[in-house]
Amino acid sequence: MKNRSLLFALALSIGLFTASCSDDDNDGETLLPVIGKWNITKVGSVINGQEVLFDAPQNEPGCDKDYIDLKIDNDVNQGEYDSTTTACQLITKTGSYSRSHNNLTTTIDGVTKVQDIMNLTLSELKLKDASGIISVYEKD
């Protein structure tokens, strides 16, 4: 009887330990850091169930690509190249960002944007906002 009780207690402990170590809270979450400079390369959306992406129209021909630079201290720099007055003039804005699970929230010039992290690798960051707009970035 003593052996049965001990065996039951051991089985119960293993079961509880296994359940408490589950990563259900992180299902689908990518653990790679988002820190770094990311150049926008593609934009698009999902049309009729298919993801449709095309070259980012905001990138000025002949200029470097527009970017976001996510710093380790949760500051973000946004760089946009504009040739309206001067060829390839860099216009930068600063703000802050946070990451919660698979969401990236940026606040730049008082405008807050929440985007889902669809894909994050060492070289690609793919985001989708609430309106379904997809932005694909490559690591600089």
N, CA, C and O atoms as a GROMACS GRO file, in nm:
protein
  560
    1MET      N    1   0.083  -0.118   0.000
    1MET     CA    2   0.000   0.000   0.000
    1MET      C    3   0.087   0.125   0.000
    1MET      O    4   0.058   0.223  -0.068
    2LYS      N    5   0.196   0.119   0.080
    2LYS     CA    6   0.287   0.232   0.089
    2LYS      C    7   0.351   0.259  -0.048
    2LYS      O    8   0.368   0.375  -0.087
    3ASN      N    9   0.387   0.152  -0.120
    3ASN     CA   10   0.447   0.167  -0.253
    3ASN      C   11   0.348   0.229  -0.351
    3ASN      O   12   0.385   0.311  -0.434
    4ARG      N   13   0.222   0.188  -0.341
    4ARG     CA   14   0.119   0.244  -0.430
    4ARG      C   15   0.102   0.394  -0.406
    4ARG      O   16   0.094   0.471  -0.501
    5SER      N   17   0.097   0.433  -0.281
    5SER     CA   18   0.082   0.575  -0.247
    5SER      C   19   0.201   0.655  -0.298
    5SER      O   20   0.185   0.765  -0.351
    6LEU      N   21   0.319   0.600  -0.281
    6LEU     CA   22   0.440   0.667  -0.328
    6LEU      C   23   0.441   0.678  -0.480
    6LEU      O   24   0.477   0.782  -0.535
    7LEU      N   25   0.400   0.571  -0.547
    7LEU     CA   26   0.393   0.571  -0.693
    7LEU      C   27   0.289   0.672  -0.743
    7LEU      O   28   0.313   0.742  -0.841
    8PHE      N   29   0.174   0.678  -0.676
    8PHE     CA   30   0.070   0.774  -0.712
    8PHE      C   31   0.120   0.918  -0.693
    8PHE      O   32   0.098   1.003  -0.779
    9ALA      N   33   0.184   0.944  -0.583
    9ALA     CA   34   0.237   1.078  -0.555
    9ALA      C   35   0.342   1.117  -0.659
    9ALA      O   36   0.347   1.232  -0.702
   10LEU      N   37   0.426   1.022  -0.698
   10LEU     CA   38   0.529   1.048  -0.799
   10LEU      C   39   0.464   1.079  -0.934
   10LEU      O   40   0.505   1.172  -1.003
   11ALA      N   41   0.364   1.000  -0.973
   11ALA     CA   42   0.296   1.022  -1.101
   11ALA      C   43   0.223   1.157  -1.100
   11ALA      O   44   0.225   1.228  -1.201
   12LEU      N   45   0.161   1.192  -0.989
   12LEU     CA   46   0.092   1.320  -0.978
   12LEU      C   47   0.191   1.436  -0.987
   12LEU      O   48   0.163   1.536  -1.053
   13SER      N   49   0.304   1.424  -0.922
   13SER     CA   50   0.407   1.529  -0.926
   13SER      C   51   0.460   1.549  -1.068
   13SER      O   52   0.477   1.662  -1.112
   14ILE      N   53   0.486   1.440  -1.138
   14ILE     CA   54   0.536   1.449  -1.276
   14ILE      C   55   0.432   1.516  -1.364
   14ILE      O   56   0.465   1.600  -1.448
   15GLY      N   57   0.305   1.479  -1.346
   15GLY     CA   58   0.197   1.538  -1.425
   15GLY      C   59   0.184   1.687  -1.400
   15GLY      O   60   0.168   1.765  -1.495
   16LEU      N   61   0.189   1.728  -1.274
   16LEU     CA   62   0.181   1.871  -1.241
   16LEU      C   63   0.302   1.946  -1.294
   16LEU      O   64   0.288   2.058  -1.345
   17PHE      N   65   0.420   1.888  -1.283
   17PHE     CA   66   0.542   1.953  -1.333
   17PHE      C   67   0.535   1.972  -1.484
   17PHE      O   68   0.571   2.077  -1.536
   18THR      N   69   0.488   1.870  -1.554
   18THR     CA   70   0.477   1.878  -1.700
   18THR      C   71   0.377   1.985  -1.739
   18THR      O   72   0.402   2.062  -1.832
   19ALA      N   73   0.264   1.992  -1.671
   19ALA     CA   74   0.162   2.093  -1.703
   19ALA      C   75   0.214   2.233  -1.673
   19ALA      O   76   0.186   2.325  -1.750
   20SER      N   77   0.288   2.251  -1.565
   20SER     CA   78   0.336   2.384  -1.530
   20SER      C   79   0.448   2.430  -1.622
   20SER      O   80   0.475   2.550  -1.628
   21CYS      N   81   0.514   2.340  -1.692
   21CYS     CA   82   0.622   2.378  -1.783
   21CYS      C   83   0.573   2.396  -1.926
   21CYS      O   84   0.653   2.420  -2.017
   22SER      N   85   0.443   2.386  -1.946
   22SER     CA   86   0.388   2.401  -2.080
   22SER      C   87   0.411   2.542  -2.131
   22SER      O   88   0.409   2.638  -2.053
   23ASP      N   89   0.433   2.558  -2.262
   23ASP     CA   90   0.455   2.689  -2.321
   23ASP      C   91   0.331   2.734  -2.398
   23ASP      O   92   0.343   2.805  -2.498
   24ASP      N   93   0.212   2.694  -2.351
   24ASP     CA   94   0.088   2.731  -2.419
   24ASP      C   95   0.072   2.882  -2.431
   24ASP      O   96   0.014   2.930  -2.529
   25ASP      N   97   0.124   2.959  -2.334
   25ASP     CA   98   0.112   3.104  -2.339
   25ASP      C   99   0.193   3.162  -2.454
   25ASP      O  100   0.168   3.276  -2.495
   26ASN      N  101   0.287   3.088  -2.507
   26ASN     CA  102   0.376   3.139  -2.610
   26ASN      C  103   0.352   3.073  -2.745
   26ASN      O  104   0.437   3.083  -2.834
   27ASP      N  105   0.238   3.006  -2.762
   27ASP     CA  106   0.212   2.940  -2.889
   27ASP      C  107   0.221   3.040  -3.003
   27ASP      O  108   0.155   3.143  -3.001
   28GLY      N  109   0.301   3.009  -3.102
   28GLY     CA  110   0.315   3.095  -3.217
   28GLY      C  111   0.404   3.215  -3.195
   28GLY      O  112   0.430   3.291  -3.288
   29GLU      N  113   0.451   3.234  -3.075
   29GLU     CA  114   0.535   3.350  -3.044
   29GLU      C  115   0.677   3.324  -3.085
   29GLU      O  116   0.733   3.218  -3.059
   30THR      N  117   0.737   3.421  -3.150
   30THR     CA  118   0.876   3.412  -3.186
   30THR      C  119   0.959   3.482  -3.079
   30THR      O  120   0.923   3.592  -3.036
   31LEU      N  121   1.066   3.421  -3.038
   31LEU     CA  122   1.144   3.475  -2.928
   31LEU      C  123   1.267   3.552  -2.974
   31LEU      O  124   1.343   3.602  -2.890
   32LEU      N  125   1.289   3.563  -3.104
   32LEU     CA  126   1.402   3.640  -3.153
   32LEU      C  127   1.383   3.787  -3.118
   32LEU      O  128   1.270   3.835  -3.114
   33PRO      N  129   1.491   3.858  -3.093
   33PRO     CA  130   1.477   4.001  -3.062
   33PRO      C  131   1.446   4.081  -3.189
   33PRO      O  132   1.490   4.045  -3.298
   34VAL      N  133   1.371   4.190  -3.173
   34VAL     CA  134   1.338   4.277  -3.285
   34VAL      C  135   1.438   4.392  -3.299
   34VAL      O  136   1.429   4.471  -3.392
   35ILE      N  137   1.531   4.400  -3.207
   35ILE     CA  138   1.628   4.510  -3.205
   35ILE      C  139   1.710   4.511  -3.333
   35ILE      O  140   1.757   4.408  -3.380
   36GLY      N  141   1.725   4.632  -3.390
   36GLY     CA  142   1.808   4.649  -3.508
   36GLY      C  143   1.744   4.743  -3.608
   36GLY      O  144   1.632   4.790  -3.589
   37LYS      N  145   1.818   4.769  -3.713
   37LYS     CA  146   1.769   4.856  -3.821
   37LYS      C  147   1.706   4.767  -3.928
   37LYS      O  148   1.769   4.673  -3.977
   38TRP      N  149   1.581   4.798  -3.965
   38TRP     CA  150   1.503   4.719  -4.058
   38TRP      C  151   1.460   4.808  -4.175
   38TRP      O  152   1.392   4.908  -4.155
   39ASN      N  153   1.500   4.771  -4.295
   39ASN     CA  154   1.465   4.844  -4.418
   39ASN      C  155   1.338   4.787  -4.478
   39ASN      O  156   1.328   4.665  -4.497
   40ILE      N  157   1.242   4.872  -4.509
   40ILE     CA  158   1.117   4.823  -4.568
   40ILE      C  159   1.142   4.785  -4.714
   40ILE      O  160   1.205   4.859  -4.789
   41THR      N  161   1.094   4.668  -4.752
   41THR     CA  162   1.115   4.619  -4.888
   41THR      C  163   0.986   4.590  -4.963
   41THR      O  164   0.978   4.610  -5.084
   42LYS      N  165   0.883   4.543  -4.891
   42LYS     CA  166   0.757   4.504  -4.954
   42LYS      C  167   0.640   4.553  -4.868
   42LYS      O  168   0.653   4.569  -4.747
   43VAL      N  169   0.527   4.575  -4.932
   43VAL     CA  170   0.402   4.603  -4.864
   43VAL      C  171   0.291   4.527  -4.937
   43VAL      O  172   0.309   4.484  -5.051
   44GLY      N  173   0.179   4.511  -4.870
   44GLY     CA  174   0.068   4.441  -4.934
   44GLY      C  175  -0.041   4.408  -4.836
   44GLY      O  176  -0.053   4.471  -4.731
   45SER      N  177  -0.121   4.309  -4.871
   45SER     CA  178  -0.231   4.264  -4.788
   45SER      C  179  -0.272   4.124  -4.833
   45SER      O  180  -0.211   4.065  -4.922
   46VAL      N  181  -0.376   4.074  -4.770
   46VAL     CA  182  -0.432   3.944  -4.808
   46VAL      C  183  -0.556   3.971  -4.891
   46VAL      O  184  -0.650   4.037  -4.846
   47ILE      N  185  -0.557   3.919  -5.013
   47ILE     CA  186  -0.669   3.937  -5.105
   47ILE      C  187  -0.720   3.798  -5.146
   47ILE      O  188  -0.644   3.716  -5.198
   48ASN      N  189  -0.848   3.774  -5.121
   48ASN     CA  190  -0.910   3.644  -5.151
   48ASN      C  191  -0.830   3.528  -5.091
   48ASN      O  192  -0.812   3.425  -5.155
   49GLY      N  193  -0.783   3.547  -4.969
   49GLY     CA  194  -0.709   3.442  -4.899
   49GLY      C  195  -0.563   3.429  -4.939
   49GLY      O  196  -0.492   3.344  -4.884
   50GLN      N  197  -0.517   3.510  -5.034
   50GLN     CA  198  -0.378   3.503  -5.080
   50GLN      C  199  -0.302   3.629  -5.037
   50GLN      O  200  -0.353   3.740  -5.050
   51GLU      N  201  -0.184   3.610  -4.986
   51GLU     CA  202  -0.099   3.723  -4.951
   51GLU      C  203  -0.041   3.783  -5.079
   51GLU      O  204   0.024   3.713  -5.157
   52VAL      N  205  -0.063   3.912  -5.099
   52VAL     CA  206  -0.015   3.981  -5.218
   52VAL      C  207   0.080   4.092  -5.172
   52VAL      O  208   0.040   4.184  -5.101
   53LEU      N  209   0.207   4.082  -5.214
   53LEU     CA  210   0.308   4.178  -5.175
   53LEU      C  211   0.371   4.240  -5.299
   53LEU      O  212   0.384   4.174  -5.402
   54PHE      N  213   0.411   4.366  -5.288
   54PHE     CA  214   0.481   4.432  -5.397
   54PHE      C  215   0.586   4.525  -5.339
   54PHE      O  216   0.584   4.554  -5.219
   55ASP      N  217   0.678   4.572  -5.423
   55ASP     CA  218   0.785   4.660  -5.377
   55ASP      C  219   0.726   4.782  -5.308
   55ASP      O  220   0.627   4.839  -5.354
   56ALA      N  221   0.788   4.821  -5.198
   56ALA     CA  222   0.739   4.933  -5.117
   56ALA      C  223   0.743   5.063  -5.197
   56ALA      O  224   0.852   5.110  -5.231
   57PRO      N  225   0.628   5.122  -5.226
   57PRO     CA  226   0.625   5.244  -5.307
   57PRO      C  227   0.683   5.365  -5.235
   57PRO      O  228   0.719   5.464  -5.300
   58GLN      N  229   0.693   5.360  -5.103
   58GLN     CA  230   0.748   5.472  -5.029
   58GLN      C  231   0.899   5.486  -5.045
   58GLN      O  232   0.955   5.590  -5.011
   59ASN      N  233   0.965   5.384  -5.096
   59ASN     CA  234   1.109   5.393  -5.120
   59ASN      C  235   1.134   5.478  -5.244
   59ASN      O  236   1.088   5.444  -5.353
   60GLU      N  237   1.207   5.588  -5.226
   60GLU     CA  238   1.239   5.679  -5.336
   60GLU      C  239   1.340   5.612  -5.430
   60GLU      O  240   1.441   5.560  -5.384
   61PRO      N  241   1.313   5.615  -5.560
   61PRO     CA  242   1.410   5.558  -5.656
   61PRO      C  243   1.546   5.626  -5.643
   61PRO      O  244   1.555   5.749  -5.637
   62GLY      N  245   1.651   5.547  -5.639
   62GLY     CA  246   1.787   5.600  -5.628
   62GLY      C  247   1.832   5.633  -5.488
   62GLY      O  248   1.946   5.673  -5.467
   63CYS      N  249   1.744   5.618  -5.391
   63CYS     CA  250   1.777   5.648  -5.250
   63CYS      C  251   1.787   5.518  -5.171
   63CYS      O  252   1.746   5.412  -5.218
   64ASP      N  253   1.842   5.528  -5.050
   64ASP     CA  254   1.836   5.415  -4.959
   64ASP      C  255   1.690   5.387  -4.924
   64ASP      O  256   1.604   5.472  -4.947
   65LYS      N  257   1.662   5.271  -4.870
   65LYS     CA  258   1.526   5.233  -4.834
   65LYS      C  259   1.484   5.301  -4.703
   65LYS      O  260   1.566   5.323  -4.614
   66ASP      N  261   1.355   5.332  -4.692
   66ASP     CA  262   1.300   5.381  -4.566
   66ASP      C  263   1.319   5.271  -4.461
   66ASP      O  264   1.330   5.153  -4.495
   67TYR      N  265   1.323   5.310  -4.334
   67TYR     CA  266   1.357   5.211  -4.231
   67TYR      C  267   1.294   5.246  -4.097
   67TYR      O  268   1.246   5.357  -4.074
   68ILE      N  269   1.297   5.146  -4.009
   68ILE     CA  270   1.275   5.166  -3.867
   68ILE      C  271   1.397   5.108  -3.797
   68ILE      O  272   1.449   5.004  -3.835
   69ASP      N  273   1.441   5.178  -3.694
   69ASP     CA  274   1.557   5.134  -3.617
   69ASP      C  275   1.512   5.117  -3.473
   69ASP      O  276   1.490   5.215  -3.402
   70LEU      N  277   1.498   4.992  -3.431
   70LEU     CA  278   1.450   4.958  -3.298
   70LEU      C  279   1.570   4.941  -3.205
   70LEU      O  280   1.649   4.849  -3.221
   71LYS      N  281   1.581   5.031  -3.108
   71LYS     CA  282   1.696   5.034  -3.017
   71LYS      C  283   1.672   4.947  -2.894
   71LYS      O  284   1.558   4.914  -2.861
   72ILE      N  285   1.780   4.910  -2.828
   72ILE     CA  286   1.771   4.823  -2.710
   72ILE      C  287   1.698   4.892  -2.594
   72ILE      O  288   1.641   4.824  -2.509
   73ASP      N  289   1.699   5.026  -2.590
   73ASP     CA  290   1.633   5.099  -2.482
   73ASP      C  291   1.486   5.132  -2.513
   73ASP      O  292   1.427   5.218  -2.447
   74ASN      N  293   1.429   5.066  -2.611
   74ASN     CA  294   1.290   5.082  -2.655
   74ASN      C  295   1.262   5.215  -2.724
   74ASN      O  296   1.146   5.256  -2.736
   75ASP      N  297   1.367   5.282  -2.771
   75ASP     CA  298   1.350   5.397  -2.859
   75ASP      C  299   1.342   5.345  -3.002
   75ASP      O  300   1.399   5.241  -3.034
   76VAL      N  301   1.271   5.418  -3.087
   76VAL     CA  302   1.263   5.382  -3.228
   76VAL      C  303   1.293   5.507  -3.310
   76VAL      O  304   1.244   5.616  -3.279
   77ASN      N  305   1.372   5.491  -3.413
   77ASN     CA  306   1.396   5.595  -3.512
   77ASN      C  307   1.335   5.548  -3.642
   77ASN      O  308   1.356   5.435  -3.686
   78GLN      N  309   1.258   5.638  -3.705
   78GLN     CA  310   1.198   5.608  -3.834
   78GLN      C  311   1.263   5.699  -3.936
   78GLN      O  312   1.265   5.821  -3.920
   79GLY      N  313   1.316   5.640  -4.041
   79GLY     CA  314   1.382   5.718  -4.145
   79GLY      C  315   1.308   5.706  -4.277
   79GLY      O  316   1.279   5.596  -4.323
   80GLU      N  317   1.279   5.820  -4.337
   80GLU     CA  318   1.212   5.824  -4.467
   80GLU      C  319   1.291   5.914  -4.560
   80GLU      O  320   1.329   6.024  -4.522
   81TYR      N  321   1.316   5.866  -4.680
   81TYR     CA  322   1.388   5.945  -4.780
   81TYR      C  323   1.286   6.015  -4.869
   81TYR      O  324   1.191   5.953  -4.918
   82ASP      N  325   1.308   6.146  -4.890
   82ASP     CA  326   1.216   6.227  -4.968
   82ASP      C  327   1.295   6.313  -5.065
   82ASP      O  328   1.392   6.378  -5.025
   83SER      N  329   1.254   6.314  -5.189
   83SER     CA  330   1.326   6.394  -5.290
   83SER      C  331   1.243   6.514  -5.336
   83SER      O  332   1.270   6.569  -5.442
   84THR      N  333   1.143   6.554  -5.257
   84THR     CA  334   1.058   6.667  -5.295
   84THR      C  335   1.139   6.796  -5.308
   84THR      O  336   1.124   6.867  -5.407
   85THR      N  337   1.222   6.828  -5.210
   85THR     CA  338   1.301   6.952  -5.214
   85THR      C  339   1.449   6.926  -5.242
   85THR      O  340   1.514   7.004  -5.312
   86THR      N  341   1.501   6.818  -5.187
   86THR     CA  342   1.642   6.783  -5.206
   86THR      C  343   1.648   6.633  -5.236
   86THR      O  344   1.576   6.554  -5.175
   87ALA      N  345   1.733   6.595  -5.329
   87ALA     CA  346   1.744   6.453  -5.365
   87ALA      C  347   1.782   6.369  -5.244
   87ALA      O  348   1.880   6.396  -5.175
   88CYS      N  349   1.703   6.266  -5.219
   88CYS     CA  350   1.729   6.167  -5.113
   88CYS      C  351   1.749   6.230  -4.975
   88CYS      O  352   1.836   6.188  -4.899
   89GLN      N  353   1.670   6.331  -4.945
   89GLN     CA  354   1.678   6.394  -4.813
   89GLN      C  355   1.620   6.300  -4.708
   89GLN      O  356   1.508   6.251  -4.723
   90LEU      N  357   1.698   6.273  -4.603
   90LEU     CA  358   1.653   6.184  -4.497
   90LEU      C  359   1.575   6.264  -4.393
   90LEU      O  360   1.625   6.361  -4.337
   91ILE      N  361   1.453   6.221  -4.369
   91ILE     CA  362   1.369   6.280  -4.266
   91ILE      C  363   1.352   6.175  -4.157
   91ILE      O  364   1.304   6.065  -4.183
   92THR      N  365   1.392   6.209  -4.035
   92THR     CA  366   1.383   6.112  -3.926
   92THR      C  367   1.283   6.159  -3.822
   92THR      O  368   1.267   6.278  -3.797
   93LYS      N  369   1.218   6.061  -3.762
   93LYS     CA  370   1.126   6.084  -3.651
   93LYS      C  371   1.165   5.986  -3.542
   93LYS      O  372   1.213   5.877  -3.571
   94THR      N  373   1.144   6.024  -3.420
   94THR     CA  374   1.177   5.937  -3.308
   94THR      C  375   1.054   5.909  -3.225
   94THR      O  376   0.956   5.983  -3.229
   95GLY      N  377   1.061   5.803  -3.150
   95GLY     CA  378   0.952   5.764  -3.063
   95GLY      C  379   0.993   5.648  -2.976
   95GLY      O  380   1.111   5.630  -2.945
   96SER      N  381   0.896   5.570  -2.937
   96SER     CA  382   0.924   5.454  -2.853
   96SER      C  383   0.848   5.334  -2.908
   96SER      O  384   0.754   5.347  -2.987
   97TYR      N  385   0.890   5.217  -2.864
   97TYR     CA  386   0.822   5.094  -2.904
   97TYR      C  387   0.821   4.997  -2.787
   97TYR      O  388   0.900   5.009  -2.693
   98SER      N  389   0.730   4.902  -2.796
   98SER     CA  390   0.726   4.792  -2.700
   98SER      C  391   0.683   4.668  -2.775
   98SER      O  392   0.619   4.674  -2.880
   99ARG      N  393   0.719   4.558  -2.717
   99ARG     CA  394   0.683   4.428  -2.775
   99ARG      C  395   0.616   4.346  -2.668
   99ARG      O  396   0.669   4.328  -2.558
  100SER      N  397   0.498   4.295  -2.700
  100SER     CA  398   0.425   4.210  -2.609
  100SER      C  399   0.379   4.088  -2.689
  100SER      O  400   0.297   4.099  -2.779
  101HIS      N  401   0.434   3.973  -2.653
  101HIS     CA  402   0.409   3.850  -2.728
  101HIS      C  403   0.441   3.874  -2.875
  101HIS      O  404   0.555   3.906  -2.908
  102ASN      N  405   0.344   3.860  -2.963
  102ASN     CA  406   0.368   3.880  -3.106
  102ASN      C  407   0.311   4.011  -3.157
  102ASN      O  408   0.269   4.020  -3.272
  103ASN      N  409   0.310   4.113  -3.072
  103ASN     CA  410   0.267   4.246  -3.112
  103ASN      C  411   0.382   4.343  -3.098
  103ASN      O  412   0.458   4.338  -3.001
  104LEU      N  413   0.395   4.432  -3.195
  104LEU     CA  414   0.492   4.541  -3.189
  104LEU      C  415   0.412   4.671  -3.187
  104LEU      O  416   0.336   4.698  -3.281
  105THR      N  417   0.428   4.750  -3.082
  105THR     CA  418   0.357   4.876  -3.068
  105THR      C  419   0.459   4.988  -3.078
  105THR      O  420   0.554   4.993  -3.001
  106THR      N  421   0.437   5.080  -3.173
  106THR     CA  422   0.525   5.196  -3.188
  106THR      C  423   0.444   5.322  -3.165
  106THR      O  424   0.326   5.330  -3.202
  107THR      N  425   0.508   5.420  -3.103
  107THR     CA  426   0.448   5.552  -3.087
  107THR      C  427   0.549   5.652  -3.140
  107THR      O  428   0.655   5.672  -3.082
  108ILE      N  429   0.513   5.715  -3.254
  108ILE     CA  430   0.600   5.812  -3.320
  108ILE      C  431   0.517   5.937  -3.346
  108ILE      O  432   0.410   5.930  -3.406
  109ASP      N  433   0.568   6.052  -3.301
  109ASP     CA  434   0.496   6.179  -3.315
  109ASP      C  435   0.354   6.171  -3.259
  109ASP      O  436   0.261   6.228  -3.317
  110GLY      N  437   0.337   6.101  -3.148
  110GLY     CA  438   0.206   6.091  -3.082
  110GLY      C  439   0.110   5.994  -3.147
  110GLY      O  440  -0.003   5.980  -3.100
  111VAL      N  441   0.150   5.926  -3.253
  111VAL     CA  442   0.064   5.829  -3.321
  111VAL      C  443   0.107   5.688  -3.281
  111VAL      O  444   0.222   5.649  -3.303
  112THR      N  445   0.016   5.613  -3.222
  112THR     CA  446   0.045   5.477  -3.178
  112THR      C  447  -0.007   5.378  -3.281
  112THR      O  448  -0.121   5.388  -3.327
  113LYS      N  449   0.078   5.284  -3.317
  113LYS     CA  450   0.042   5.180  -3.414
  113LYS      C  451   0.075   5.045  -3.352
  113LYS      O  452   0.187   5.022  -3.306
  114VAL      N  453  -0.024   4.955  -3.353
  114VAL     CA  454  -0.005   4.818  -3.304
  114VAL      C  455  -0.005   4.727  -3.426
  114VAL      O  456  -0.097   4.731  -3.507
  115GLN      N  457   0.100   4.645  -3.438
  115GLN     CA  458   0.110   4.552  -3.550
  115GLN      C  459   0.141   4.413  -3.498
  115GLN      O  460   0.214   4.395  -3.401
  116ASP      N  461   0.082   4.314  -3.565
  116ASP     CA  462   0.112   4.174  -3.535
  116ASP      C  463   0.244   4.137  -3.602
  116ASP      O  464   0.268   4.174  -3.716
  117ILE      N  465   0.328   4.065  -3.530
  117ILE     CA  466   0.451   4.012  -3.589
  117ILE      C  467   0.413   3.881  -3.657
  117ILE      O  468   0.391   3.780  -3.590
  118MET      N  469   0.406   3.883  -3.790
  118MET     CA  470   0.370   3.764  -3.867
  118MET      C  471   0.488   3.670  -3.883
  118MET      O  472   0.471   3.548  -3.882
  119ASN      N  473   0.608   3.728  -3.898
  119ASN     CA  474   0.728   3.649  -3.916
  119ASN      C  475   0.847   3.731  -3.865
  119ASN      O  476   0.856   3.851  -3.889
  120LEU      N  477   0.935   3.665  -3.795
  120LEU     CA  478   1.057   3.729  -3.748
  120LEU      C  479   1.170   3.627  -3.755
  120LEU      O  480   1.168   3.525  -3.687
  121THR      N  481   1.268   3.657  -3.840
  121THR     CA  482   1.388   3.575  -3.850
  121THR      C  483   1.506   3.667  -3.827
  121THR      O  484   1.488   3.785  -3.796
  122LEU      N  485   1.626   3.616  -3.842
  122LEU     CA  486   1.744   3.700  -3.828
  122LEU      C  487   1.752   3.805  -3.939
  122LEU      O  488   1.820   3.906  -3.923
  123SER      N  489   1.684   3.782  -4.051
  123SER     CA  490   1.694   3.874  -4.164
  123SER      C  491   1.562   3.936  -4.208
  123SER      O  492   1.563   4.027  -4.290
  124GLU      N  493   1.447   3.890  -4.155
  124GLU     CA  494   1.318   3.942  -4.200
  124GLU      C  495   1.224   3.969  -4.083
  124GLU      O  496   1.215   3.891  -3.988
  125LEU      N  497   1.154   4.081  -4.093
  125LEU     CA  498   1.049   4.118  -3.998
  125LEU      C  499   0.925   4.149  -4.081
  125LEU      O  500   0.925   4.242  -4.162
  126LYS      N  501   0.818   4.071  -4.061
  126LYS     CA  502   0.694   4.092  -4.134
  126LYS      C  503   0.586   4.130  -4.034
  126LYS      O  504   0.560   4.057  -3.938
  127LEU      N  505   0.523   4.246  -4.058
  127LEU     CA  506   0.422   4.300  -3.967
  127LEU      C  507   0.290   4.318  -4.039
  127LEU      O  508   0.286   4.340  -4.160
  128LYS      N  509   0.179   4.308  -3.964
  128LYS     CA  510   0.046   4.333  -4.020
  128LYS      C  511  -0.032   4.418  -3.921
  128LYS      O  512  -0.042   4.384  -3.803
  129ASP      N  513  -0.087   4.530  -3.970
  129ASP     CA  514  -0.163   4.618  -3.881
  129ASP      C  515  -0.310   4.578  -3.878
  129ASP      O  516  -0.352   4.484  -3.945
  130ALA      N  517  -0.388   4.651  -3.798
  130ALA     CA  518  -0.529   4.617  -3.777
  130ALA      C  519  -0.611   4.627  -3.905
  130ALA      O  520  -0.714   4.560  -3.917
  131SER      N  521  -0.570   4.708  -4.001
  131SER     CA  522  -0.644   4.721  -4.127
  131SER      C  523  -0.602   4.616  -4.229
  131SER      O  524  -0.656   4.613  -4.340
  132GLY      N  525  -0.506   4.531  -4.192
  132GLY     CA  526  -0.464   4.422  -4.281
  132GLY      C  527  -0.345   4.454  -4.369
  132GLY      O  528  -0.306   4.373  -4.453
  133ILE      N  529  -0.287   4.573  -4.352
  133ILE     CA  530  -0.171   4.612  -4.432
  133ILE      C  531  -0.048   4.537  -4.381
  133ILE      O  532  -0.018   4.539  -4.261
  134ILE      N  533   0.022   4.472  -4.471
  134ILE     CA  534   0.143   4.396  -4.438
  134ILE      C  535   0.265   4.476  -4.481
  134ILE      O  536   0.269   4.530  -4.592
  135SER      N  537   0.365   4.483  -4.393
  135SER     CA  538   0.492   4.548  -4.423
  135SER      C  539   0.604   4.447  -4.399
  135SER      O  540   0.610   4.384  -4.294
  136VAL      N  541   0.692   4.433  -4.498
  136VAL     CA  542   0.803   4.339  -4.485
  136VAL      C  543   0.933   4.420  -4.480
  136VAL      O  544   0.958   4.505  -4.566
  137TYR      N  545   1.015   4.391  -4.379
  137TYR     CA  546   1.141   4.459  -4.359
  137TYR      C  547   1.255   4.359  -4.366
  137TYR      O  548   1.239   4.243  -4.329
  138GLU      N  549   1.370   4.404  -4.416
  138GLU     CA  550   1.491   4.323  -4.414
  138GLU      C  551   1.590   4.389  -4.320
  138GLU      O  552   1.598   4.512  -4.312
  139LYS      N  553   1.665   4.306  -4.249
  139LYS     CA  554   1.764   4.356  -4.154
  139LYS      C  555   1.876   4.425  -4.231
  139LYS      O  556   1.925   4.374  -4.332
  140ASP      N  557   1.916   4.541  -4.182
  140ASP     CA  558   2.023   4.618  -4.245
  140ASP      C  559   2.158   4.555  -4.215
  140ASP      O  560   2.261   4.606  -4.260
   0.00000   0.00000   0.00000
